Amino acid sequence: MVKKPSCLTSEASTSSTTAPGDIFATTHWTVVLAAGKRSTPQSDRALEELCRTYWFPLYAYVRRRGHTKEDAEDLTQAFFARFLEKNYLAGLSAECGRFRAFLLASLKHFLINEWDKARRQKRGGGVTPLSLDWQTADTQFQIADTSEPSPDKAFDREWAVTLLAQVIERLRAECEAEGRGKQFVELKIFLTAGKGELSHADAAKTLGLDEGAVRVAVHRLRKRYRQLLRDEIAQTLADSADVDEEMRALFGAFA
Amino acid sequence: MSDPRVIPSDIPKCPQCGTPLPTGALAGLCPACLLKQGASDETATGGQAPPFHPPSVAELAPLFPQLEILELIGMGGMGAVYKARQKELDRLVALKILPPGIGRDAAFAGRFAREARALAKLNHPGIVTLYEFGHVGQTSRLSQTSETIPAGSTPQGGISEKNETGATPVLLFYFLMGFVDGVNLRQLLHAGRIAPREALAIVPQICDALQFAHDQGIVHRDIKPENILLDRRGRVKVADFGLAKLVGADVAARSAELRFGSTAADAPNEPGRRPALQELTAAGKVMGTPNYMAPEQVDHPNEVDNRADIYALGVVFYQMLTGELPGKRLEPPSSKVQIDVRLDEIVLRALEKNPEFRYQQVSVLKTQVEAIAPTLSNQPPIKNLKKTMQTTSHKTIWIGSAIGIACVALVIALLTFLAGLSRHTLTVRAFIDGIDVVKVSGNKLWFEHEESALPGKNIFVNGKAWTPGWTNNVSTEFAGLNAVFRTIDAQKIQITKRVGRGTVSIAQFPSPANDETLAVRIDDEDFGGADWYEVVISW
């Protein structure tokens, strides 16, 4: 069996990412794990990239735990400052296969053990804070704050939304680049529906195409979407074989 | 969803599942539904092993400033090959990169250099010249770029910069080789059976190249049609010497680990356990096509000698003569096609399971082939092949190869003709844009549009237009058709694609072993887009 990587050894992640046929696959998260304690400019950038993408779910979690807007901002920022410090990644091995689980476990750890300490220090502890968009965050949070799921569930939901937004944005950019921006706008709704659930005829009329062409375009959009989604999820995993499981876990957050 | 009472009415909800819709990039799209559709089992890869993803030309360019990388010309388990131009010398070269997953251990670099030095000494007109070798740094994709690598089901790391910091120890090993402007034998085989006379012109050249290498103690280990190149003058050049040894060791270890759940070291030689060939292929094509591997190479990959190459050449020879791979029960080529029985002897001896019974030197095989060659008459002379090859454009030479088209046209015409007479071939031809499925059971034939804009009029069955009208699942019963797939050996299903005025085979697989309904699914995107496709089923 393929060994699950244990955190923070450079050998660990390589064994799981080099399955035959998978030889070009390297994800952000495996880069971070591979670097381990001896972080490199590449792994720092990979980690920052991940954090920059997935910080909002953390903020949502902290808010859901009952902190005020201001406190939650401080807390999230302080957490990231600590998190991005070298050597902080040590000590959490069970969740390291998934960046999502790892980040949440780290945050919980931080909230329990380090919040007070961190609070006494200057904000950010002397480390340059990530530049995060708090204004939008609060609006976004209020919209998200509608059905009061548990903080953990809120975290997963927001994670999924963030991830999907990333994917849809990439898809949009790709379509735009190929001159199919208008098509994307009209057809993206098909991504949320199963085959045959939406009529191609209306979209065909709007786009001035025949129905067959729309059918094909939808099929291709779906296919590309699924690919990008899998890619994006894999970026956060140590073993890309876990994509399906991670997808189920995220879907579960909406159940 | 939990308690809906607390959802403020002004927040839009998904009409399908009631999840509140987020703002931002997802505006109007329901995350739950998106995930549900994203997880739908009709995934991009159909559950197969993720394909090999070579880096794009643009990604590779910064790593090789001395080259102008022109295009990707081939890929396989052993890496990818690009056509490039050496700027200084203004000479065309082939740049072969090994899969970056290979060679993570420090020892590989040493092994690579040793092997490459040995290969560089293989200076022979029948062997692709090695100009240069080495490695460049590869880092994983670290910044968002607009570049995307040809996608598969798994994420790919790209190549972003030349790694001079030495920070990420992932290296990209490469060979710079002579560029052969021509076709490979696989492509010729696709075009149909090669005339015995042509085979007899090709085989001795392969023998020369192999003997030269064997004399220097180098075994190819992966002789197969893809590695036998023919330039525009019909001269043979053997490629990828010794690569299987370099790449194979690395991959075999990992395959073994994956397949057998044991450690890398003990699996390949585990006593009493001989992995099935299919297992080896499934575990990693990187090892080469098992069909061409000598039995001893499967059992003890580390102990092969020149006679493994002779076996592989035997398989190639057999395939050139009969158009088929030798079956489990080895039948002489003359039982399949009309050829000189003396060729049987040569081929069967090369294919002896026990290396002791094979030719011990490939030069002996050559001598015997050459003894037969002049006595073969009434076959098209080899110079025709050369001539037709010279007139084709080099980029699409294999597709456009006149001989290929001629052969295929002949074969198709013949198949179509035969289909009318015999019950053993069914040819369904259609313009496919999207995904269509051809289904056969008994005397019934379906044509299903899974995702397609196909107007129903463009379907031909055994050459006759079939106009079932535009419905989603059309089926009809054919009097002459009686497709009961019971025995395995002679059956195969082939998907060919229209190219120019001819067709080329783009996929081939065995038909089911029982009398279930046969379904052949064609997704045009797997084969380069909307086009005329043909499914040829013979049994």
Boltz contact constraints between the chains, C-beta under 6 A:
constraints:
  - contact:
      token1: [A, 1]
      token2: [B, 261]
      max_distance: 6.0
  - contact:
      token1: [A, 14]
      token2: [B, 104]
      max_distance: 6.0
  - contact:
      token1: [A, 18]
      token2: [B, 101]
      max_distance: 6.0
  - contact:
      token1: [A, 20]
      token2: [B, 251]
      max_distance: 6.0
  - contact:
      token1: [A, 20]
      token2: [B, 255]
      max_distance: 6.0
  - contact:
      token1: [A, 20]
      token2: [B, 284]
      max_distance: 6.0
  - contact:
      token1: [A, 20]
      token2: [B, 286]
      max_distance: 6.0
  - contact:
      token1: [A, 21]
      token2: [B, 49]
      max_distance: 6.0
  - contact:
      token1: [A, 21]
      token2: [B, 50]
      max_distance: 6.0
  - contact:
      token1: [A, 22]
      token2: [B, 50]
      max_distance: 6.0
  - contact:
      token1: [A, 22]
      token2: [B, 154]
      max_distance: 6.0
  - contact:
      token1: [A, 23]
      token2: [B, 99]
      max_distance: 6.0
  - contact:
      token1: [A, 23]
      token2: [B, 101]
      max_distance: 6.0
  - contact:
      token1: [A, 24]
      token2: [B, 53]
      max_distance: 6.0
  - contact:
      token1: [A, 24]
      token2: [B, 156]
      max_distance: 6.0
  - contact:
      token1: [A, 24]
      token2: [B, 157]
      max_distance: 6.0
  - contact:
      token1: [A, 25]
      token2: [B, 154]
      max_distance: 6.0
  - contact:
      token1: [A, 25]
      token2: [B, 155]
      max_distance: 6.0
  - contact:
      token1: [A, 25]
      token2: [B, 156]
      max_distance: 6.0
  - contact:
      token1: [A, 26]
      token2: [B, 140]
      max_distance: 6.0
  - contact:
      token1: [A, 26]
      token2: [B, 157]
      max_distance: 6.0
  - contact:
      token1: [A, 27]
      token2: [B, 155]
      max_distance: 6.0
  - contact:
      token1: [A, 31]
      token2: [B, 140]
      max_distance: 6.0
  - contact:
      token1: [A, 40]
      token2: [B, 167]
      max_distance: 6.0
  - contact:
      token1: [A, 42]
      token2: [B, 139]
      max_distance: 6.0
  - contact:
      token1: [A, 42]
      token2: [B, 142]
      max_distance: 6.0
  - contact:
      token1: [A, 42]
      token2: [B, 167]
      max_distance: 6.0
  - contact:
      token1: [A, 42]
      token2: [B, 168]
      max_distance: 6.0
  - contact:
      token1: [A, 45]
      token2: [B, 142]
      max_distance: 6.0
  - contact:
      token1: [A, 46]
      token2: [B, 142]
      max_distance: 6.0
  - contact:
      token1: [A, 143]
      token2: [B, 23]
      max_distance: 6.0
  - contact:
      token1: [A, 146]
      token2: [B, 7]
      max_distance: 6.0
  - contact:
      token1: [A, 146]
      token2: [B, 11]
      max_distance: 6.0
  - contact:
      token1: [A, 146]
      token2: [B, 20]
      max_distance: 6.0
  - contact:
      token1: [A, 147]
      token2: [B, 2]
      max_distance: 6.0
  - contact:
      token1: [A, 147]
      token2: [B, 6]
      max_distance: 6.0
  - contact:
      token1: [A, 147]
      token2: [B, 7]
      max_distance: 6.0
  - contact:
      token1: [A, 149]
      token2: [B, 2]
      max_distance: 6.0
  - contact:
      token1: [A, 160]
      token2: [B, 31]
      max_distance: 6.0
  - contact:
      token1: [A, 161]
      token2: [B, 22]
      max_distance: 6.0
  - contact:
      token1: [A, 161]
      token2: [B, 31]
      max_distance: 6.0
  - contact:
      token1: [A, 164]
      token2: [B, 26]
      max_distance: 6.0
  - contact:
      token1: [A, 164]
      token2: [B, 31]
      max_distance: 6.0
  - contact:
      token1: [A, 164]
      token2: [B, 34]
      max_distance: 6.0
  - contact:
      token1: [A, 165]
      token2: [B, 24]
      max_distance: 6.0
  - contact:
      token1: [A, 165]
      token2: [B, 25]
      max_distance: 6.0
  - contact:
      token1: [A, 165]
      token2: [B, 26]
      max_distance: 6.0
  - contact:
      token1: [A, 168]
      token2: [B, 25]
      max_distance: 6.0
  - contact:
      token1: [A, 168]
      token2: [B, 26]
      max_distance: 6.0
  - contact:
      token1: [A, 169]
      token2: [B, 25]
      max_distance: 6.0
  - contact:
      token1: [A, 191]
      token2: [B, 34]
      max_distance: 6.0
  - contact:
      token1: [A, 191]
      token2: [B, 37]
      max_distance: 6.0
  - contact:
      token1: [A, 192]
      token2: [B, 29]
      max_distance: 6.0
  - contact:
      token1: [A, 192]
      token2: [B, 30]
      max_distance: 6.0
  - contact:
      token1: [A, 192]
      token2: [B, 33]
      max_distance: 6.0
  - contact:
      token1: [A, 192]
      token2: [B, 34]
      max_distance: 6.0
  - contact:
      token1: [A, 212]
      token2: [B, 453]
      max_distance: 6.0
  - contact:
      token1: [A, 213]
      token2: [B, 453]
      max_distance: 6.0
  - contact:
      token1: [A, 215]
      token2: [B, 453]
      max_distance: 6.0
  - contact:
      token1: [A, 216]
      token2: [B, 433]
      max_distance: 6.0
  - contact:
      token1: [A, 216]
      token2: [B, 434]
      max_distance: 6.0
  - contact:
      token1: [A, 216]
      token2: [B, 453]
      max_distance: 6.0
  - contact:
      token1: [A, 219]
      token2: [B, 434]
      max_distance: 6.0
  - contact:
      token1: [A, 219]
      token2: [B, 451]
      max_distance: 6.0
  - contact:
      token1: [A, 223]
      token2: [B, 44]
      max_distance: 6.0
  - contact:
      token1: [A, 226]
      token2: [B, 38]
      max_distance: 6.0
  - contact:
      token1: [A, 226]
      token2: [B, 43]
      max_distance: 6.0
  - contact:
      token1: [A, 226]
      token2: [B, 44]
      max_distance: 6.0
  - contact:
      token1: [A, 227]
      token2: [B, 44]
      max_distance: 6.0
  - contact:
      token1: [A, 227]
      token2: [B, 151]
      max_distance: 6.0
  - contact:
      token1: [A, 229]
      token2: [B, 38]
      max_distance: 6.0
  - contact:
      token1: [A, 230]
      token2: [B, 153]
      max_distance: 6.0
  - contact:
      token1: [A, 231]
      token2: [B, 155]
      max_distance: 6.0
  - contact:
      token1: [A, 234]
      token2: [B, 155]
      max_distance: 6.0
  - contact:
      token1: [A, 235]
      token2: [B, 155]
      max_distance: 6.0
  - contact:
      token1: [A, 240]
      token2: [B, 154]
      max_distance: 6.0
  - contact:
      token1: [A, 247]
      token2: [B, 39]
      max_distance: 6.0
  - contact:
      token1: [A, 250]
      token2: [B, 35]
      max_distance: 6.0
  - contact:
      token1: [A, 251]
      token2: [B, 35]
      max_distance: 6.0
  - contact:
      token1: [A, 254]
      token2: [B, 19]
      max_distance: 6.0
  - contact:
      token1: [A, 254]
      token2: [B, 32]
      max_distance: 6.0
